[in-house]
Structure formats: structure tokens, C-alpha cells
């Protein structure tokens, strides 16, 4: 009984004490995730990147104004924090809200199967002392079969949601980069850097930060 799944982070419905037990998969990624045998927790936050180490804020009015376009020997440089863009781009939150709604629906199916396994386990524990070895082995096999289906369902759905999240972020970042390129071309910037410490930029003046320009351009397209 296959189905979709995302980042597993919870308690798997355990198999009977005498039956083989399977380990729960580790949680993957920071996006929406399915919980094992528990309610899914909202995680509609866009993937996070480290903010610039020495950013003192954003100013869009004067970014890159020190060098006029076309001036001989002078260049305009801008900096964009894609982390801040993702936080302020309204489309990102809207798309993540939709994805989270899907996670809630998938979680209901996961929880239903988890409850079934827990009930089977309790019945087994209550009756196992009165069972002969053959009946006990049969019951254990039934519980383990349900548990295997549960894990398959959880893992499959988690992979599907992870894939959907990756495609969403790829699409959004492409839109961001296209707007950055458009602004740079139209406003005469010769170089635009990613304003995160991971990009190798250790410091930049807020006067060359054009992040808000990018956010405004993206949101105006909604």
C-alpha cells in the first residue's frame, strides 16, 4: 500500500517485543516532514542560508550610486542576500503553505496505519502467554508485515514531498536570479555578489545592498 512521505521525525509504531524491529529513518532536510505515529508539525519556512556576517541592514536608494554607469574606469557593484529575498518573497510562503497542506493529508494516512499497528501490538501482548509457539509466530509475522507496509508508506511519501520541495526551491531561485540579472542590466551594475558568508564575502557596505530592490521587483510580479 505505497504512498508519499517527507522527513521522518517521530516514534515508529513498534513491532511486538518478540518480533523483529526495524529502525526509523533519520529526518532529512528542513522542509515539511511526516512524523511517525504522530501529528505532523508545520514547517513552512523556506530553506535557510547564513546571513552576511557583517551586514548592517539594507538600503536600496543609494546602492551602487557611487559610480555612474558608463563612467570610464569605474564599476558598480551590488550585493544581494538570497536568504533575505526568500524570507520576503511572498510567493515562497504561499507555495510552502500549499506543500504543508499536502503533508497534513499524508500524515493522516500515516497516523491511521500507525494506530492500527499499535492496536495489533496490544492484542498480541495481551494474548501471547496463552498462545502456542506456532500461533505466536503467526501473530508476530502479521504485526511485522503491517509495520513493513507502514515504513514503506512513510518513506515513499517522504521522498515525494522532499522532491517536490527541491523542485519548488529550484524554481524560486531561478526567478530570483533572473530578476537580479534584469536589475543589474537595467541599472548598470557590473558585478552582483551573493551576500552570505558562505559565498566568501566577509564584509560589504549597506550602501551597495540591492536586496530590497530584488524583493520589490519579485513581489510586484505577483
C-alpha positions as protocol buffer text, in pm:
chain_id: "A"
residue {
  index: 1
  type: UNK
  ca { x: 0 y: 0 z: 0 }
}
residue {
  index: 2
  type: UNK
  ca { x: 253 y: 267 z: -121 }
}
residue {
  index: 3
  type: UNK
  ca { x: 215 y: 638 z: -54 }
}
residue {
  index: 4
  type: UNK
  ca { x: 408 y: 977 z: -35 }
}
residue {
  index: 5
  type: UNK
  ca { x: 641 y: 1083 z: 256 }
}
residue {
  index: 6
  type: UNK
  ca { x: 870 y: 1359 z: 391 }
}
residue {
  index: 7
  type: UNK
  ca { x: 1142 y: 1379 z: 656 }
}
residue {
  index: 8
  type: UNK
  ca { x: 1060 y: 1127 z: 923 }
}
residue {
  index: 9
  type: UNK
  ca { x: 1092 y: 1258 z: 1277 }
}
residue {
  index: 10
  type: UNK
  ca { x: 893 y: 1069 z: 1533 }
}
residue {
  index: 11
  type: UNK
  ca { x: 828 y: 742 z: 1701 }
}
residue {
  index: 12
  type: UNK
  ca { x: 764 y: 445 z: 1478 }
}
residue {
  index: 13
  type: UNK
  ca { x: 491 y: 208 z: 1583 }
}
residue {
  index: 14
  type: UNK
  ca { x: 699 y: -62 z: 1743 }
}
residue {
  index: 15
  type: UNK
  ca { x: 666 y: -426 z: 1650 }
}
residue {
  index: 16
  type: UNK
  ca { x: 587 y: -675 z: 1928 }
}
residue {
  index: 17
  type: UNK
  ca { x: 864 y: -727 z: 2178 }
}
residue {
  index: 18
  type: UNK
  ca { x: 935 y: -1075 z: 2047 }
}
residue {
  index: 19
  type: UNK
  ca { x: 913 y: -977 z: 1679 }
}
residue {
  index: 20
  type: UNK
  ca { x: 1197 y: -827 z: 1472 }
}
residue {
  index: 21
  type: UNK
  ca { x: 1215 y: -449 z: 1499 }
}
residue {
  index: 22
  type: UNK
  ca { x: 1302 y: -202 z: 1223 }
}
residue {
  index: 23
  type: UNK
  ca { x: 1488 y: 123 z: 1281 }
}
residue {
  index: 24
  type: UNK
  ca { x: 1318 y: 454 z: 1198 }
}
residue {
  index: 25
  type: UNK
  ca { x: 1465 y: 657 z: 911 }
}
residue {
  index: 26
  type: UNK
  ca { x: 1651 y: 973 z: 1003 }
}
residue {
  index: 27
  type: UNK
  ca { x: 1487 y: 1308 z: 935 }
}
residue {
  index: 28
  type: UNK
  ca { x: 1603 y: 1458 z: 608 }
}
residue {
  index: 29
  type: UNK
  ca { x: 1613 y: 1822 z: 517 }
}
residue {
  index: 30
  type: UNK
  ca { x: 1450 y: 2125 z: 682 }
}
residue {
  index: 31
  type: UNK
  ca { x: 1130 y: 2132 z: 481 }
}
residue {
  index: 32
  type: UNK
  ca { x: 785 y: 1984 z: 557 }
}
residue {
  index: 33
  type: UNK
  ca { x: 814 y: 1640 z: 711 }
}
residue {
  index: 34
  type: UNK
  ca { x: 594 y: 1350 z: 806 }
}
residue {
  index: 35
  type: UNK
  ca { x: 604 y: 1226 z: 1163 }
}
residue {
  index: 36
  type: UNK
  ca { x: 597 y: 859 z: 1254 }
}
residue {
  index: 37
  type: UNK
  ca { x: 286 y: 781 z: 1450 }
}
residue {
  index: 38
  type: UNK
  ca { x: 242 y: 1146 z: 1549 }
}
residue {
  index: 39
  type: UNK
  ca { x: 93 y: 1470 z: 1416 }
}
residue {
  index: 40
  type: UNK
  ca { x: 291 y: 1648 z: 1152 }
}
residue {
  index: 41
  type: UNK
  ca { x: 442 y: 1972 z: 1269 }
}
residue {
  index: 42
  type: UNK
  ca { x: 422 y: 2274 z: 1040 }
}
residue {
  index: 43
  type: UNK
  ca { x: 748 y: 2366 z: 881 }
}
residue {
  index: 44
  type: UNK
  ca { x: 654 y: 2613 z: 611 }
}
residue {
  index: 45
  type: UNK
  ca { x: 978 y: 2801 z: 635 }
}
residue {
  index: 46
  type: UNK
  ca { x: 1193 y: 2841 z: 334 }
}
residue {
  index: 47
  type: UNK
  ca { x: 1535 y: 2668 z: 347 }
}
residue {
  index: 48
  type: UNK
  ca { x: 1778 y: 2882 z: 539 }
}
residue {
  index: 49
  type: UNK
  ca { x: 2116 y: 3019 z: 440 }
}
residue {
  index: 50
  type: UNK
  ca { x: 2352 y: 3204 z: 670 }
}
residue {
  index: 51
  type: UNK
  ca { x: 2306 y: 3580 z: 672 }
}
residue {
  index: 52
  type: UNK
  ca { x: 2602 y: 3806 z: 587 }
}
residue {
  index: 53
  type: UNK
  ca { x: 2845 y: 3822 z: 879 }
}
residue {
  index: 54
  type: UNK
  ca { x: 2881 y: 4196 z: 874 }
}
residue {
  index: 55
  type: UNK
  ca { x: 2564 y: 4328 z: 717 }
}
residue {
  index: 56
  type: UNK
  ca { x: 2433 y: 4639 z: 886 }
}
residue {
  index: 57
  type: UNK
  ca { x: 2096 y: 4631 z: 712 }
}
residue {
  index: 58
  type: UNK
  ca { x: 1954 y: 4713 z: 371 }
}
residue {
  index: 59
  type: UNK
  ca { x: 1935 y: 5035 z: 179 }
}
residue {
  index: 60
  type: UNK
  ca { x: 1801 y: 5042 z: -173 }
}
residue {
  index: 61
  type: UNK
  ca { x: 1803 y: 5410 z: -255 }
}
residue {
  index: 62
  type: UNK
  ca { x: 2179 y: 5455 z: -279 }
}
residue {
  index: 63
  type: UNK
  ca { x: 2309 y: 5109 z: -364 }
}
residue {
  index: 64
  type: UNK
  ca { x: 2582 y: 5134 z: -625 }
}
residue {
  index: 65
  type: UNK
  ca { x: 2526 y: 5508 z: -679 }
}
residue {
  index: 66
  type: UNK
  ca { x: 2889 y: 5594 z: -617 }
}
residue {
  index: 67
  type: UNK
  ca { x: 2983 y: 5502 z: -971 }
}
residue {
  index: 68
  type: UNK
  ca { x: 2768 y: 5626 z: -1256 }
}
residue {
  index: 69
  type: UNK
  ca { x: 2701 y: 5384 z: -1542 }
}
residue {
  index: 70
  type: UNK
  ca { x: 2944 y: 5420 z: -1824 }
}
residue {
  index: 71
  type: UNK
  ca { x: 3196 y: 5626 z: -1630 }
}
residue {
  index: 72
  type: UNK
  ca { x: 3546 y: 5534 z: -1754 }
}
residue {
  index: 73
  type: UNK
  ca { x: 3740 y: 5320 z: -1507 }
}
residue {
  index: 74
  type: UNK
  ca { x: 3452 y: 5297 z: -1260 }
}
residue {
  index: 75
  type: UNK
  ca { x: 3234 y: 4998 z: -1181 }
}
residue {
  index: 76
  type: UNK
  ca { x: 2905 y: 4949 z: -1000 }
}
residue {
  index: 77
  type: UNK
  ca { x: 2895 y: 4659 z: -756 }
}
residue {
  index: 78
  type: UNK
  ca { x: 2585 y: 4532 z: -579 }
}
residue {
  index: 79
  type: UNK
  ca { x: 2516 y: 4267 z: -317 }
}
residue {
  index: 80
  type: UNK
  ca { x: 2203 y: 4052 z: -281 }
}
residue {
  index: 81
  type: UNK
  ca { x: 2117 y: 3827 z: 12 }
}
residue {
  index: 82
  type: UNK
  ca { x: 1912 y: 3543 z: -133 }
}
residue {
  index: 83
  type: UNK
  ca { x: 1829 y: 3433 z: 221 }
}
residue {
  index: 84
  type: UNK
  ca { x: 1653 y: 3764 z: 284 }
}
residue {
  index: 85
  type: UNK
  ca { x: 1490 y: 3753 z: -57 }
}
residue {
  index: 86
  type: UNK
  ca { x: 1340 y: 3410 z: 19 }
}
residue {
  index: 87
  type: UNK
  ca { x: 1213 y: 3536 z: 354 }
}
residue {
  index: 88
  type: UNK
  ca { x: 1039 y: 3835 z: 197 }
}
residue {
  index: 89
  type: UNK
  ca { x: 925 y: 3691 z: -136 }
}
residue {
  index: 90
  type: UNK
  ca { x: 553 y: 3636 z: -76 }
}
residue {
  index: 91
  type: UNK
  ca { x: 530 y: 3356 z: -332 }
}
residue {
  index: 92
  type: UNK
  ca { x: 765 y: 3139 z: -125 }
}
residue {
  index: 93
  type: UNK
  ca { x: 537 y: 3137 z: 179 }
}
residue {
  index: 94
  type: UNK
  ca { x: 228 y: 3076 z: -35 }
}
residue {
  index: 95
  type: UNK
  ca { x: 389 y: 2775 z: -206 }
}
residue {
  index: 96
  type: UNK
  ca { x: 516 y: 2634 z: 123 }
}
residue {
  index: 97
  type: UNK
  ca { x: 170 y: 2669 z: 276 }
}
residue {
  index: 98
  type: UNK
  ca { x: 31 y: 2456 z: -10 }
}
residue {
  index: 99
  type: UNK
  ca { x: 301 y: 2197 z: 44 }
}
residue {
  index: 100
  type: UNK
  ca { x: 229 y: 2187 z: 415 }
}
residue {
  index: 101
  type: UNK
  ca { x: -139 y: 2120 z: 346 }
}
residue {
  index: 102
  type: UNK
  ca { x: -34 y: 1816 z: 147 }
}
residue {
  index: 103
  type: UNK
  ca { x: 185 y: 1699 z: 436 }
}
residue {
  index: 104
  type: UNK
  ca { x: -115 y: 1719 z: 671 }
}
residue {
  index: 105
  type: UNK
  ca { x: -319 y: 1500 z: 437 }
}
residue {
  index: 106
  type: UNK
  ca { x: -42 y: 1243 z: 407 }
}
residue {
  index: 107
  type: UNK
  ca { x: 10 y: 1249 z: 783 }
}
residue {
  index: 108
  type: UNK
  ca { x: -349 y: 1145 z: 844 }
}
residue {
  index: 109
  type: UNK
  ca { x: -290 y: 828 z: 642 }
}
residue {
  index: 110
  type: UNK
  ca { x: 37 y: 759 z: 824 }
}
residue {
  index: 111
  type: UNK
  ca { x: -129 y: 806 z: 1164 }
}
residue {
  index: 112
  type: UNK
  ca { x: -417 y: 574 z: 1074 }
}
residue {
  index: 113
  type: UNK
  ca { x: -180 y: 289 z: 990 }
}
residue {
  index: 114
  type: UNK
  ca { x: 28 y: 360 z: 1298 }
}
residue {
  index: 115
  type: UNK
  ca { x: -280 y: 333 z: 1521 }
}
residue {
  index: 116
  type: UNK
  ca { x: -370 y: 0 z: 1357 }
}
residue {
  index: 117
  type: UNK
  ca { x: -24 y: -140 z: 1429 }
}
residue {
  index: 118
  type: UNK
  ca { x: -36 y: -21 z: 1789 }
}
residue {
  index: 119
  type: UNK
  ca { x: -370 y: -197 z: 1836 }
}
residue {
  index: 120
  type: UNK
  ca { x: -232 y: -520 z: 1691 }
}
residue {
  index: 121
  type: UNK
  ca { x: 67 y: -498 z: 1920 }
}
residue {
  index: 122
  type: UNK
  ca { x: -150 y: -454 z: 2230 }
}
residue {
  index: 123
  type: UNK
  ca { x: -364 y: -753 z: 2133 }
}
residue {
  index: 124
  type: UNK
  ca { x: -52 y: -961 z: 2084 }
}
residue {
  index: 125
  type: UNK
  ca { x: 93 y: -863 z: 2421 }
}
residue {
  index: 126
  type: UNK
  ca { x: -235 y: -946 z: 2596 }
}
residue {
  index: 127
  type: UNK
  ca { x: -267 y: -1289 z: 2435 }
}
residue {
  index: 128
  type: UNK
  ca { x: 86 y: -1414 z: 2375 }
}
residue {
  index: 129
  type: UNK
  ca { x: 122 y: -1600 z: 2707 }
}
residue {
  index: 130
  type: UNK
  ca { x: -180 y: -1816 z: 2620 }
}
residue {
  index: 131
  type: UNK
  ca { x: -61 y: -1884 z: 2264 }
}
residue {
  index: 132
  type: UNK
  ca { x: 128 y: -2186 z: 2150 }
}
residue {
  index: 133
  type: UNK
  ca { x: 457 y: -2120 z: 1969 }
}
residue {
  index: 134
  type: UNK
  ca { x: 300 y: -2159 z: 1624 }
}
residue {
  index: 135
  type: UNK
  ca { x: 18 y: -1908 z: 1691 }
}
residue {
  index: 136
  type: UNK
  ca { x: 264 y: -1665 z: 1848 }
}
residue {
  index: 137
  type: UNK
  ca { x: 491 y: -1678 z: 1543 }
}
residue {
  index: 138
  type: UNK
  ca { x: 189 y: -1623 z: 1314 }
}
residue {
  index: 139
  type: UNK
  ca { x: 75 y: -1319 z: 1511 }
}
residue {
  index: 140
  type: UNK
  ca { x: 425 y: -1173 z: 1518 }
}
residue {
  index: 141
  type: UNK
  ca { x: 451 y: -1214 z: 1141 }
}
residue {
  index: 142
  type: UNK
  ca { x: 120 y: -1031 z: 1091 }
}
residue {
  index: 143
  type: UNK
  ca { x: 231 y: -736 z: 1302 }
}
residue {
  index: 144
  type: UNK
  ca { x: 569 y: -721 z: 1130 }
}
residue {
  index: 145
  type: UNK
  ca { x: 402 y: -724 z: 788 }
}
residue {
  index: 146
  type: UNK
  ca { x: 184 y: -427 z: 880 }
}
residue {
  index: 147
  type: UNK
  ca { x: 487 y: -247 z: 1021 }
}
residue {
  index: 148
  type: UNK
  ca { x: 682 y: -304 z: 698 }
}
residue {
  index: 149
  type: UNK
  ca { x: 395 y: -157 z: 496 }
}
residue {
  index: 150
  type: UNK
  ca { x: 383 y: 139 z: 734 }
}
residue {
  index: 151
  type: UNK
  ca { x: 753 y: 210 z: 688 }
}
residue {
  index: 152
  type: UNK
  ca { x: 729 y: 176 z: 312 }
}
residue {
  index: 153
  type: UNK
  ca { x: 438 y: 419 z: 307 }
}
residue {
  index: 154
  type: UNK
  ca { x: 619 y: 669 z: 527 }
}
residue {
  index: 155
  type: UNK
  ca { x: 947 y: 654 z: 333 }
}
residue {
  index: 156
  type: UNK
  ca { x: 779 y: 677 z: -7 }
}
residue {
  index: 157
  type: UNK
  ca { x: 566 y: 976 z: 83 }
}
residue {
  index: 158
  type: UNK
  ca { x: 862 y: 1150 z: 244 }
}
residue {
  index: 159
  type: UNK
  ca { x: 1071 y: 1113 z: -70 }
}
residue {
  index: 160
  type: UNK
  ca { x: 791 y: 1255 z: -284 }
}
residue {
  index: 161
  type: UNK
  ca { x: 750 y: 1559 z: -62 }
}
residue {
  index: 162
  type: UNK
  ca { x: 1127 y: 1614 z: -46 }
}
residue {
  index: 163
  type: UNK
  ca { x: 1140 y: 1604 z: -426 }
}
residue {
  index: 164
  type: UNK
  ca { x: 852 y: 1849 z: -453 }
}
residue {
  index: 165
  type: UNK
  ca { x: 1024 y: 2086 z: -213 }
}
residue {
  index: 166
  type: UNK
  ca { x: 1351 y: 2069 z: -408 }
}
residue {
  index: 167
  type: UNK
  ca { x: 1172 y: 2149 z: -734 }
}
residue {
  index: 168
  type: UNK
  ca { x: 994 y: 2440 z: -569 }
}
residue {
  index: 169
  type: UNK
  ca { x: 1318 y: 2591 z: -442 }
}
residue {
  index: 170
  type: UNK
  ca { x: 1490 y: 2541 z: -776 }
}
residue {
  index: 171
  type: UNK
  ca { x: 1207 y: 2728 z: -948 }
}
residue {
  index: 172
  type: UNK
  ca { x: 1206 y: 3012 z: -695 }
}
residue {
  index: 173
  type: UNK
  ca { x: 1583 y: 3061 z: -704 }
}
residue {
  index: 174
  type: UNK
  ca { x: 1573 y: 3070 z: -1083 }
}
residue {
  index: 175
  type: UNK
  ca { x: 1316 y: 3351 z: -1061 }
}
residue {
  index: 176
  type: UNK
  ca { x: 1534 y: 3537 z: -810 }
}
residue {
  index: 177
  type: UNK
  ca { x: 1844 y: 3510 z: -1030 }
}
residue {
  index: 178
  type: UNK
  ca { x: 1653 y: 3628 z: -1335 }
}
residue {
  index: 179
  type: UNK
  ca { x: 1533 y: 3940 z: -1152 }
}
residue {
  index: 180
  type: UNK
  ca { x: 1885 y: 4010 z: -1022 }
}
residue {
  index: 181
  type: UNK
  ca { x: 2019 y: 3986 z: -1375 }
}
residue {
  index: 182
  type: UNK
  ca { x: 1744 y: 4218 z: -1506 }
}
residue {
  index: 183
  type: UNK
  ca { x: 1809 y: 4481 z: -1239 }
}
residue {
  index: 184
  type: UNK
  ca { x: 2184 y: 4463 z: -1291 }
}
residue {
  index: 185
  type: UNK
  ca { x: 2148 y: 4506 z: -1667 }
}
residue {
  index: 186
  type: UNK
  ca { x: 1894 y: 4788 z: -1650 }
}
residue {
  index: 187
  type: UNK
  ca { x: 2069 y: 4980 z: -1373 }
}
residue {
  index: 188
  type: UNK
  ca { x: 2424 y: 4943 z: -1497 }
}
residue {
  index: 189
  type: UNK
  ca { x: 2578 y: 4709 z: -1241 }
}
residue {
  index: 190
  type: UNK
  ca { x: 2898 y: 4540 z: -1349 }
}
residue {
  index: 191
  type: UNK
  ca { x: 2906 y: 4286 z: -1067 }
}
residue {
  index: 192
  type: UNK
  ca { x: 2647 y: 4150 z: -821 }
}
residue {
  index: 193
  type: UNK
  ca { x: 2764 y: 3929 z: -534 }
}
residue {
  index: 194
  type: UNK
  ca { x: 2579 y: 3687 z: -309 }
}
residue {
  index: 195
  type: UNK
  ca { x: 2578 y: 3848 z: 34 }
}
residue {
  index: 196
  type: UNK
  ca { x: 2632 y: 3543 z: 252 }
}
residue {
  index: 197
  type: UNK
  ca { x: 2943 y: 3438 z: 440 }
}
residue {
  index: 198
  type: UNK
  ca { x: 2937 y: 3107 z: 254 }
}
residue {
  index: 199
  type: UNK
  ca { x: 2994 y: 3293 z: -72 }
}
residue {
  index: 200
  type: UNK
  ca { x: 3326 y: 3425 z: 60 }
}
residue {
  index: 201
  type: UNK
  ca { x: 3205 y: 3783 z: 117 }
}
residue {
  index: 202
  type: UNK
  ca { x: 3321 y: 3880 z: 466 }
}
residue {
  index: 203
  type: UNK
  ca { x: 3204 y: 4241 z: 463 }
}
residue {
  index: 204
  type: UNK
  ca { x: 3015 y: 4484 z: 243 }
}
residue {
  index: 205
  type: UNK
  ca { x: 2871 y: 4829 z: 296 }
}
residue {
  index: 206
  type: UNK
  ca { x: 2490 y: 4851 z: 325 }
}
residue {
  index: 207
  type: UNK
  ca { x: 2507 y: 5119 z: 56 }
}
residue {
  index: 208
  type: UNK
  ca { x: 2567 y: 4853 z: -212 }
}
residue {
  index: 209
  type: UNK
  ca { x: 2296 y: 4616 z: -85 }
}
residue {
  index: 210
  type: UNK
  ca { x: 2025 y: 4586 z: -353 }
}
residue {
  index: 211
  type: UNK
  ca { x: 1833 y: 4304 z: -184 }
}
residue {
  index: 212
  type: UNK
  ca { x: 1520 y: 4514 z: -130 }
}
residue {
  index: 213
  type: UNK
  ca { x: 1514 y: 4614 z: -494 }
}
residue {
  index: 214
  type: UNK
  ca { x: 1506 y: 4245 z: -586 }
}
residue {
  index: 215
  type: UNK
  ca { x: 1229 y: 4171 z: -330 }
}
residue {
  index: 216
  type: UNK
  ca { x: 1016 y: 4462 z: -457 }
}
residue {
  index: 217
  type: UNK
  ca { x: 1058 y: 4352 z: -818 }
}
residue {
  index: 218
  type: UNK
  ca { x: 961 y: 3993 z: -740 }
}
residue {
  index: 219
  type: UNK
  ca { x: 658 y: 4084 z: -529 }
}
residue {
  index: 220
  type: UNK
  ca { x: 536 y: 4333 z: -789 }
}
residue {
  index: 221
  type: UNK
  ca { x: 504 y: 4042 z: -1034 }
}
residue {
  index: 222
  type: UNK
  ca { x: 251 y: 3861 z: -813 }
}
